[in-house]
Amino acid sequence: MRSPASRRVLALAILLATATLATAVVLTVLERQRLARGPDSPGFDAGLAWLARHQSDDGGWEPDAAAACSHSECSCGWLPQSRVTLSSECVLAFLGAGQTPSSRTTYVDPVNGRTYAHGRTVRRGLEFLIASQKEAEGEDEARVLDRALLALALSEAYGITNAVAYRAPAQRALDRLEACRHPGGGWSATEGGPEDTFSTASGVMAMRSGEVSGLVVPGNACIEATRALYEPPCREPDSYASALRLVSAIFSYKKKGFAYMYEDAASAALDPPSLLKPEFDRWSWGTIALFQYDGPSGPVWKPWNTRLCAALLPLRCEEGCAAGSWAPDASPSPGGRVHATATNIGTLQIYYRYASVYGSDKDR
């Protein structure tokens, strides 16, 4: 008789072997590490090294990253942002590069001469998130974005490690996220407020990650939330909102037949990245949406990708303590350089972080 762990591995193997339209498959740790390796790769460790150098003593990250850095010339423009949100983003950047708590990658930081281990950085980050989750229990007015990104980070950590230590915290995070879902199907920025597009799309991503990772998610949660995005007040007619809706629709329905999907793809692509107008959050969601829509070689994705690389890579800092990071796209900015760097690392991981929901070009 197989153990629960072996049954889960077998089920996952069957899923990966048969899925074409079934799910957004999280790539394995080894695949992520292979694709993220090398100084010419978008996933190169310079950005992760900067995040590791600016991790706080308690394992989380602060909006004022300079407070955690010993380099005298470190400077980060910032406005207050939740440490849970910020730390979740940073942990996701490491997980996206295939770095887990058991990773043995070490390096000597050329800026401060210290030796860092990515595995320890990720482990401390996850410990911070789990501790913050316990501290937040019983709080009714927690920011929904905190809950969504916490659930996403813990679900992905469990999904790619299968470590029992992360299963219960990930499930608890998903349960708390579901508990604050709006009666209309989506999520609002704060509990009890009106549904909004950004919070709902973030919630859908977290729920899908939990489902793929083998956690318990209400079967109708993602579809109900996505339907809410196509009703007022969430149906805003701009490119950012279109990208958010498109991501939710793709990950919920896993097919292109959903109404308005073509219009949202066209709308999201109308305003491609520009070096003269950095908008890192919008670029990130647009990149996920359009890569999943018809990447890696479709007519919508290819021009977006060209503009993305032309705009995003030249904005990355290359010297001093800031090497590998991005300055915030507005100064001051919520989360400052930490948020900008974690977000942009995630954007550049799009080429290998998830397989296409629709399968390969051959499958289509």
C-alpha positions as CSV (number, residue, x, y, z in Angstrom):
1,M,0.0,0.0,0.0
2,R,1.4,3.3,-1.0
3,S,2.1,6.1,1.6
4,P,0.2,9.4,1.2
5,A,3.4,11.0,0.0
6,S,4.0,8.4,-2.7
7,R,0.3,8.6,-3.8
8,R,0.7,12.3,-4.2
9,V,3.9,11.9,-6.2
10,L,2.2,9.4,-8.5
11,A,-0.8,11.7,-8.9
12,L,1.4,14.6,-9.8
13,A,3.3,12.4,-12.3
14,I,0.1,11.4,-14.0
15,L,-1.0,15.0,-14.1
16,L,2.2,16.2,-15.7
17,A,2.2,13.4,-18.2
18,T,-1.4,14.0,-19.4
19,A,-2.0,17.7,-19.0
20,T,-2.3,19.8,-22.1
21,L,-5.2,22.1,-21.3
22,A,-5.4,21.0,-17.8
23,T,-3.4,23.4,-15.7
24,A,-0.5,25.8,-15.3
25,V,2.3,23.4,-14.5
26,V,4.8,24.6,-12.0
27,L,8.2,23.7,-13.3
28,T,10.6,21.6,-11.2
29,V,13.3,23.0,-9.1
30,L,16.1,21.6,-11.4
31,E,14.4,23.0,-14.5
32,R,14.1,26.4,-12.9
33,Q,17.8,26.4,-11.7
34,R,19.0,25.3,-15.2
35,L,17.1,28.0,-17.0
36,A,17.9,30.7,-14.5
37,R,21.7,30.1,-14.6
38,G,24.2,32.3,-16.3
39,P,25.1,36.1,-16.4
40,D,23.3,36.5,-19.7
41,S,20.1,34.9,-18.5
42,P,17.1,37.1,-17.3
43,G,17.1,35.0,-14.2
44,F,20.8,35.6,-13.3
45,D,21.5,35.7,-9.6
46,A,22.5,39.4,-9.4
47,G,19.0,40.4,-8.5
48,L,18.7,37.6,-6.0
49,A,22.0,38.6,-4.5
50,W,20.7,42.1,-4.0
51,L,17.6,40.8,-2.3
52,A,19.6,38.5,0.0
53,R,21.9,41.3,1.0
54,H,18.9,43.4,2.0
55,Q,17.1,40.8,4.0
56,S,16.3,41.8,7.6
57,D,17.6,40.0,10.6
58,D,14.1,38.4,11.2
59,G,14.0,36.9,7.7
60,G,11.6,39.4,6.2
61,W,12.2,42.4,4.0
62,E,11.6,46.1,4.8
63,P,10.4,48.8,2.4
64,D,13.5,50.8,3.5
65,A,16.0,48.2,2.3
66,A,18.9,50.4,3.2
67,A,18.1,49.7,6.9
68,A,19.1,46.1,6.4
69,C,22.3,46.8,4.4
70,S,25.7,47.6,5.8
71,H,26.9,49.4,2.6
72,S,27.3,53.1,3.3
73,E,26.1,54.2,-0.1
74,C,22.9,52.2,-0.2
75,S,19.8,54.3,-0.8
76,C,16.2,53.3,-1.6
77,G,13.3,55.6,-2.3
78,W,10.2,54.1,-0.7
79,L,6.8,54.6,0.9
80,P,5.3,52.3,3.6
81,Q,4.2,48.9,2.4
82,S,3.2,45.8,4.3
83,R,6.2,43.6,5.2
84,V,4.1,40.5,4.5
85,T,3.4,41.6,0.9
86,L,6.9,42.6,0.3
87,S,8.5,39.5,1.9
88,S,6.1,37.2,-0.1
89,E,7.2,38.9,-3.3
90,C,10.9,38.3,-2.4
91,V,10.4,34.7,-1.5
92,L,8.5,34.1,-4.8
93,A,11.5,35.6,-6.7
94,F,13.8,33.0,-5.1
95,L,11.3,30.1,-5.6
96,G,10.9,31.1,-9.3
97,A,14.6,30.6,-9.8
98,G,14.4,27.2,-8.3
99,Q,16.0,28.2,-5.0
100,T,14.3,26.4,-2.1
101,P,15.2,26.0,1.6
102,S,17.3,23.0,0.8
103,S,19.3,24.7,-2.0
104,R,23.1,24.6,-1.4
105,T,24.0,27.4,-3.7
106,T,26.6,29.7,-2.0
107,Y,28.5,32.8,-3.2
108,V,30.6,35.6,-1.9
109,D,29.0,38.9,-2.3
110,P,31.4,41.3,-4.1
111,V,29.8,44.3,-2.4
112,N,30.4,43.3,1.3
113,G,32.5,40.2,1.1
114,R,30.0,38.1,3.0
115,T,29.1,34.5,2.0
116,Y,25.4,33.9,1.3
117,A,23.4,30.8,0.8
118,H,20.2,31.0,-1.1
119,G,18.7,28.1,0.7
120,R,19.1,29.9,4.0
121,T,17.7,33.1,2.6
122,V,14.5,31.3,1.4
123,R,14.2,29.3,4.6
124,R,14.4,32.5,6.8
125,G,11.9,34.2,4.5
126,L,9.4,31.4,4.8
127,E,9.9,31.3,8.6
128,F,9.1,35.0,8.7
129,L,5.9,34.5,6.6
130,I,4.7,31.6,8.8
131,A,5.4,33.6,12.0
132,S,3.5,36.6,10.6
133,Q,0.6,34.4,9.7
134,K,0.4,33.2,13.3
135,E,0.6,36.8,14.6
136,A,-2.2,37.9,12.2
137,E,-4.7,35.2,13.2
138,G,-7.8,36.7,14.6
139,E,-7.3,40.0,12.8
140,D,-10.5,40.7,10.8
141,E,-9.2,43.7,8.8
142,A,-6.0,42.3,7.4
143,R,-5.2,43.5,3.9
144,V,-6.5,41.1,1.3
145,L,-3.3,41.5,-0.7
146,D,-1.3,40.3,2.3
147,R,-3.5,37.2,2.4
148,A,-3.3,36.5,-1.4
149,L,0.5,36.9,-1.7
150,L,1.1,35.0,1.5
151,A,-1.0,32.1,0.2
152,L,0.7,32.2,-3.1
153,A,4.2,32.1,-1.6
154,L,3.4,29.3,0.9
155,S,1.5,27.3,-1.7
156,E,4.3,27.5,-4.2
157,A,6.9,26.6,-1.5
158,Y,4.9,23.5,-0.6
159,G,4.2,22.7,-4.3
160,I,7.9,22.6,-5.4
161,T,9.3,21.1,-2.2
162,N,6.6,18.7,-1.0
163,A,7.8,19.6,2.5
164,V,5.3,18.7,5.1
165,A,6.4,21.7,7.2
166,Y,4.8,24.1,4.6
167,R,1.6,22.2,3.9
168,A,-0.4,23.3,7.0
169,P,0.7,27.0,6.8
170,A,-0.1,27.0,3.0
171,Q,-3.6,25.5,3.6
172,R,-4.3,27.9,6.5
173,A,-3.3,30.8,4.2
174,L,-5.7,29.6,1.5
175,D,-8.5,29.1,4.0
176,R,-8.1,32.6,5.3
177,L,-8.0,34.0,1.7
178,E,-11.2,32.1,0.9
179,A,-12.9,33.3,4.1
180,C,-12.6,37.0,3.0
181,R,-13.8,36.4,-0.6
182,H,-16.7,38.7,-1.5
183,P,-20.2,37.3,-1.7
184,G,-20.1,38.3,-5.4
185,G,-17.2,36.0,-6.1
186,G,-14.1,38.2,-6.1
187,W,-12.0,40.0,-3.5
188,S,-11.7,43.5,-2.3
189,A,-8.7,45.5,-1.1
190,T,-9.9,45.3,2.5
191,E,-12.5,43.0,4.0
192,G,-16.0,44.4,3.5
193,G,-15.0,46.8,0.7
194,P,-16.1,46.7,-2.9
195,E,-14.5,44.1,-5.2
196,D,-11.5,45.3,-7.2
197,T,-9.7,43.9,-10.1
198,F,-6.1,43.7,-8.6
199,S,-7.2,42.0,-5.4
200,T,-9.3,39.5,-7.3
201,A,-6.7,38.6,-9.8
202,S,-4.1,38.1,-7.0
203,G,-6.6,35.9,-5.2
204,V,-7.2,33.8,-8.3
205,M,-3.4,33.3,-8.8
206,A,-3.1,32.1,-5.2
207,M,-6.0,29.7,-5.4
208,R,-4.7,28.2,-8.7
209,S,-1.3,27.7,-7.1
210,G,-2.9,26.0,-4.2
211,E,-4.9,23.7,-6.5
212,V,-1.8,22.8,-8.6
213,S,0.1,22.1,-5.4
214,G,-2.4,19.6,-4.2
215,L,-4.0,21.7,-1.5
216,V,-7.8,22.0,-0.8
217,V,-9.4,24.8,-2.8
218,P,-13.1,25.3,-3.4
219,G,-13.8,24.0,-6.9
220,N,-15.7,27.1,-7.9
221,A,-13.6,29.8,-6.3
222,C,-11.5,30.8,-9.3
223,I,-14.4,30.7,-11.8
224,E,-16.7,32.7,-9.6
225,A,-14.0,35.3,-9.0
226,T,-13.2,35.6,-12.7
227,R,-16.9,36.1,-13.5
228,A,-16.9,39.0,-11.0
229,L,-14.1,40.6,-12.9
230,Y,-16.4,41.0,-16.0
231,E,-19.0,42.8,-14.0
232,P,-19.0,46.4,-12.6
233,P,-17.1,47.8,-10.9
234,C,-14.2,45.5,-12.0
235,R,-14.7,45.9,-15.8
236,E,-12.5,48.9,-16.2
237,P,-11.6,49.6,-19.9
238,D,-7.8,50.1,-19.5
239,S,-4.8,47.9,-20.4
240,Y,-3.8,47.1,-16.8
241,A,-7.3,45.9,-15.8
242,S,-7.5,43.9,-19.1
243,A,-4.2,42.1,-18.2
244,L,-5.5,41.3,-14.7
245,R,-8.8,39.9,-16.1
246,L,-7.0,37.9,-18.8
247,V,-4.7,36.3,-16.3
248,S,-7.7,35.3,-14.1
249,A,-9.7,34.0,-17.1
250,I,-6.8,31.9,-18.4
251,F,-5.9,30.3,-15.1
252,S,-9.6,29.7,-14.2
253,Y,-10.9,28.4,-17.5
254,K,-7.7,27.0,-19.1
255,K,-9.0,27.6,-22.6
256,K,-9.4,30.5,-25.0
257,G,-13.1,30.3,-25.6
258,F,-14.1,32.5,-22.6
259,A,-16.0,35.7,-23.7
260,Y,-14.0,38.9,-23.9
261,M,-10.6,37.1,-23.7
262,Y,-9.6,38.3,-27.2
263,E,-10.6,41.9,-26.4
264,D,-8.6,41.8,-23.2
265,A,-5.5,40.5,-24.9
266,A,-5.8,43.2,-27.6
267,S,-6.3,45.9,-24.9
268,A,-3.4,44.7,-22.7
269,A,-1.1,44.7,-25.8
270,L,-2.0,48.2,-26.9
271,D,0.2,49.8,-24.3
272,P,3.5,47.8,-24.4
273,P,6.5,48.6,-22.1
274,S,8.4,51.7,-22.7
275,L,11.8,52.8,-21.4
276,L,10.4,56.3,-21.0
277,K,7.5,55.3,-18.8
278,P,8.3,52.5,-16.4
279,E,5.3,50.8,-14.9
280,F,6.6,47.6,-13.3
281,D,3.4,46.2,-11.9
282,R,1.5,46.7,-15.1
283,W,4.3,45.2,-17.1
284,S,4.4,42.2,-14.8
285,W,0.8,41.3,-15.1
286,G,0.8,42.1,-18.9
287,T,3.7,39.8,-19.3
288,I,2.0,36.9,-17.5
289,A,-1.2,37.5,-19.4
290,L,0.2,37.7,-22.9
291,F,2.8,34.9,-22.5
292,Q,0.0,32.6,-21.4
293,Y,-2.3,33.9,-24.1
294,D,-0.1,33.0,-27.1
295,G,3.6,32.8,-26.0
296,P,6.3,31.9,-26.7
297,S,5.8,32.6,-30.4
298,G,2.4,34.1,-31.0
299,P,1.7,37.4,-32.7
300,V,0.5,39.1,-29.6
301,W,3.3,38.0,-27.3
302,K,6.3,38.5,-29.6
303,P,6.1,42.3,-30.0
304,W,5.3,42.7,-26.3
305,N,8.4,40.6,-25.4
306,T,10.6,42.6,-27.6
307,R,9.5,45.9,-26.0
308,L,9.7,44.4,-22.5
309,C,13.4,43.4,-22.9
310,A,14.2,46.7,-24.5
311,A,12.7,48.6,-21.6
312,L,13.3,46.5,-18.5
313,L,16.8,45.2,-18.9
314,P,18.4,48.7,-19.4
315,L,16.7,49.9,-16.3
316,R,18.5,47.4,-14.1
317,C,21.3,48.9,-12.1
318,E,24.8,47.5,-12.8
319,E,27.1,49.2,-10.3
320,G,27.8,49.4,-6.5
321,C,25.4,48.2,-3.9
322,A,22.4,48.6,-6.3
323,A,23.8,46.2,-8.9
324,G,21.2,43.7,-9.9
325,S,18.3,45.8,-8.6
326,W,15.8,48.2,-10.1
327,A,15.0,51.7,-8.8
328,P,11.3,52.1,-8.2
329,D,9.3,53.3,-11.2
330,A,8.0,56.2,-9.1
331,S,9.9,58.0,-6.3
332,P,9.0,57.6,-3.6
333,S,7.2,54.3,-4.2
334,P,5.4,51.8,-2.0
335,G,7.9,49.1,-1.3
336,G,10.7,51.0,-3.1
337,R,13.6,49.2,-4.6
338,V,12.7,45.9,-2.9
339,H,9.3,45.8,-4.5
340,A,10.6,46.9,-7.9
341,T,13.4,44.3,-7.9
342,A,11.3,41.3,-6.7
343,T,8.6,42.2,-9.2
344,N,11.0,42.5,-12.1
345,I,12.8,39.3,-11.3
346,G,9.4,37.6,-11.4
347,T,8.6,39.2,-14.7
348,L,11.8,38.0,-16.3
349,Q,11.1,34.5,-15.0
350,I,8.1,34.2,-17.2
351,Y,10.0,32.2,-19.8
352,Y,10.3,29.2,-17.5
353,R,8.4,29.8,-14.3
354,Y,5.2,28.1,-15.6
355,A,4.4,26.0,-18.6
356,S,1.7,27.3,-20.8
357,V,-1.8,26.7,-19.5
358,Y,-2.7,25.7,-23.1
359,G,0.2,23.2,-23.5
360,S,3.0,23.5,-26.0
361,D,2.6,24.7,-29.6
362,K,2.6,21.1,-30.6
363,D,-0.4,20.4,-28.3
364,R,-2.5,23.3,-29.5
